[in-house]
Structures are given as structure tokens and as C-alpha cells.
Amino acid sequence: MAQPLLVSHKNTASGKIEIDVSGNLTLNYISSIKRYIGELSFEGIDTVDINLDNIDNMDSSGAIFIDSISTQLKNQKINIICHQSEIIKNLALIHAKMKNINTCESVADKHSLLYNVGFQSVKAYKTFLSFLSFFGELNYSFYLLLLHPSKIRYKEIIFEINANIIKAFGIIAVTSFLVGVVVAYQSSIQLAKYGANIFIVDMLGLSILRELGPLITAIIIAGRSGSFFTAQIGAMKVTLEIDAMQTMGFDSMRFLVIPRIVALVLMMPVLIFIADISGLFGGMLVAKYQLGISASFFIGRFLEIISVKQFLVGIIKGPFFAFLIASIAIYHGLNVKNDTQSIGVNTTKSVVESIFAIIVCDAVFSIIFTVLGI
Amino acid sequence: MDYIVDIKDIVTKFGATVVHDKISLHVKSGEIYAIVGPSGCGKSTLLRELVALHKPVSGSINILGYNLLDASYKQIQELRKKWGFLFQNGALFSSLSVYDNIALPLIEYTDLSSKFISKMVVYKLDLVGLKESDGSLFPSEISGGMVKKVALARALALEPRLLFLDEPTSGLDPISAREFDRLLLRLREFLSLSVVMVSHDLHSIRLTADRLAVIDDKHIVAQGSLDDIVNTHTPFINAFFDAYNTNPS
């Protein structure tokens, strides 16, 4: 393809400049023509003749360029000279089209700060309302299922327990073992300074059983099962599987939502128990090698100091955390719109919001337990 | 070079299954060429081979003067700016708005100002029959017919001379489909396009295609104008063009 050749004849006396364009007036060359015109001096010039007689080829971008050349040369009168009927026809067509199109305004709407704040607030409020409506529907479905327990999808519940709980045993155990090691190691240095070695048992027992065990478990499950639920249900939305289920009369609440929630709620305490045990085991190892507290001594002190109550305080949080994780994840999954972007956005939202909800819930529990003196 | 697309002796295999056995065809400049055939005969695969998404086992493909199978990566990249491809389901980028979908190739491959690009995008939208305000919508918010139009506008963004269409009218209602056919004819005249399309839509073929090829059982069983094809008799052609013969409305 030939690069267009540009020649200009300037006639200052008559205030005229003639620009000859030959070759291809096509997309790839527009910016070079634009630059060429930009470099010309238009001092004392009031008329510009653009000669297109020698053009071989012009595509629609070239025609748009010629049509809009007056935006570049604001102060001059422009004459287009052309005797090729094909090109005149195209120019006329483009001119007629572009006249109806008003491109001066930008395509994206720009709004004031106040508008945006209001818009986002209303959006957040509507999201909250739609979550409430999901929550209500969920409770109603639960109620219906409790009236007809034979309709509960036991097989799905077992399947979800295997996928989301049993397969998470390893990662939960390893993570909380390491957290136990780290906490014990950090505090052992401080405790040794005061000669208060034995208090490592109190520290570990209280912190792991009451807070760390449940929190670590919940956060891992939020990352693991929460993202899984959202992405899976979101993809089912995109491929219209959920709609297909609906038309066949399979209630998505009964088939998809409740089995997942029930599986997590039922089994979360088991996961917390595993987290507790492996966290304490990690702490016990550090106590033995760092502080010289033998395992039997550790366990003896543990039984003496830590009551069952502390363990139950941690365990009782499990089902609440599980419910938050599963319901937020599924809610976001069902909220996926018909495009791939939306799956990513909702998965992120689901994990972030469920971790946030877990921490808020944990804080609420702390207040309740303090008030009750537990 | 008279032919804008020239295919010789293409052999395609998936594992041990032979899909194409020495297929040859050529498309003249300015022509609308249709490829028809029963499901699974490898029409779409042939189209994918033409745009270097799939490599045949042997044969030669000559497009716009390039030998596609021997072309370097750089040459293929060069070619990719010279053709447009309309996917069957549009394949719009769902994270971008309609406007950005069309503007993307212009932003990436040209150094034009954003103002000029916006002019071109709006013109392309107008060309395919969409409004400027449609530009701010996202692919998930528009109907199937609109998706096809936007995808066509995107395929035309870089002013290609050659357009590939994979079942352009499938999934459209008959009225939109005819509208699409007329749009195609108008664009061909206006932008001096050559078009290669795979289609099942007999009406569309009759209205738009200058010549067509019928692929059946790994071979091209007939090639030429619609009248030539109708006078060739194979089981598939007889069945496919039955409607045409009995009801030439």
C-alpha cells in the first residue's frame, strides 16, 4: 500500500494554499496526513484547497477525516477539489451521516460528586434490600423443608460436606498448627523474661480455643468454599442452568442453596475442633523445645486452667460463621449477570464481604460473652 | 493476484478423523462467498483455518497476497489488522462497553486522537444501524441481534477489505436476519468488502452470496453460483435446496 504523497503550494498573495493528496487515504495514514497539515504554516492564509484528484483509495476513516478537517483548520475556508465520482459519492454519504451524529459530547456520562455519592448510596441500599429478600426467601424455604423433611436433599448435603469440609481438613490443620507455633513462639520469649513460662498454657488455651481456632477456620472456609460457591453458581447463571432448573420445577433454593448452607453449618464445628487441636499441638511443641515444658505438664496445667466452657465458646461461633459464609457466597453467585466479568467481581465481593462479616460477627460475640460474663 | 482468498488442497485431521480431504476454493475480490454443508462437516474449522486460529495438516492458504501457512508471526499480525471476523455468538469482550469494544482495535493499532476515534466509532455504530447512546451499554445488557451488530462494527473497526462471518444470521429472527443481509450488501458496496461466510440460512445465501461452495463428506461437492449448485445433485444438496426448488418465493 502506498503511503500518501502530500504536496502543498502556498500562494501568500492570494491567501491560498493548495494541498495535493495522492496515494491511499486510509486508516493507517490519517495521522501522518494530520501531522503534515499541522506542520504547515497558515499565516496569511484564508483559503485551503484540498485536491483529492490523485487519490487511489479512500476508506471510510479517510472520508471522516476529510469531512472533519474543518475542526483542525478552524480559521480557513476549505475547498475540497475532487473529480472522481466514487470518492465524491462517498464523501457526500459520510457528510450526510456525520451531520446527524453529534460527537461533540463525550460518550461517557460525567456526573457531579454529589450525584455519584447519592447513586452509590442508593445502590448499596438496594443491595442490602435484595440481600434481605434473599434471606427471607431462604428462611421461608427452610421452614417449608422442615415441614416436609422428606424433601431435603440429603445426598447433596453429604456431597457438599465431602467437598467443602472433609477435603479442607488438611489445610485447616496445617494452617492452625503453624499459627499455634507462631503465637507460642512469640509469647514464649516475653513470658521467659518474667519467668512465667507456665502461663503459655493459659495463653494458648484461651486464645486458640476462643478466638484463633474459629477465626482461622472461618477465614479459610470463606476463601475456599465461599469463592467456590460464588464462581460455581455464577457460572451456572451465565450458562442459564439455573433458569433451566427453574423451568423444570427444580427450586434452586432447595436444590442448590440449602444443601450448601446446611453442609457448612453442620460441619463447621468439626473443622473448628480440628483447628483447635492442631493449633494447641503446635503450641505444645514450642513450649517443650523453647520453654522446657513437657507434654504431660502442659496437659495437666491445661486441664486445670481451661474449662470446657472456653472450648464451647469457640465451637458455638462455628455455625454462625458458616451461615454467613455460605449465604453471602450463594447470594453473590445468584447475583451474577450474564457475563464473565461479573463472575470475577462477585467472587471477590463474596470473599471480602464474608471475611468482613465473620469479623463483625466475632466482635458481636465478644461483646455478648463479656456482658454475660462467660 | 486475482483472488483475495485462495485455498489449495487443504487436509485437516483431528486425531485420526479426517475433516477435510484436499479442499480447494478461491474467493474473488469484492465477492460474497458462502460455505455451506451439513453440521460437523468442518465449515467453521475451515473458517478458523483461514484466520490462523487452526493449522491444517497440509495444503496452502493464500490470503490478501500472504501465504498464511508459511507466514512469520509478524506477517500474521499484519494480516490480522486487514481482516475482520464475526464470531457466531459475537464474542464481545464482556468487560468493555459497546463503545470500547469497537474502539479497542483503533486505540491499540492506530495513533489517532481519541476524538477522531470517537467519531469513527459512532460512524461504525451508525453504519450497522445502532444509536450513539447504545455505545455506553455493556454486552450483557443488549439483545442477541444487537450483539451481532456490535460484533460486526468491531470487525469493521480497522477498515478491513476482507470479512469472515461465522453463521451471521443464526439466532436472529427472520426480520433481523434479512435486515442483516441487506446491511451486508450495503457494506459490501460502500466499503468494497470481500466476504467469506459460513451459513445455514438459505434465504440469506440466496440474497447475498455471489458464489458458494458445498462441503460434504470431507470434499467440496459443488462450487459456483446458486444456480450451478442447485443443478448439481447429491443427497445433501437435494435435501438442503429442496425448499429453494419447491418454494422460490
Interface residues (C-beta under 8 A of the other chain):
Chain A: T26 L27 N28 I30 S31 D59 S60 S61 I64 F65 S68 N90 L93 I94 K97 M98 N100 I101 N102 T103 S106 V107 A108 D109 K337 N338 D339 T340 Q341 S342
Chain B: S94 S95 Y99 T110 D111 L112 K115 F116 S118 K119 M120 V121 V122 Y123 D126 L127 E132 G135 S136 F138 P139 S140 L158 E159 F190 L191
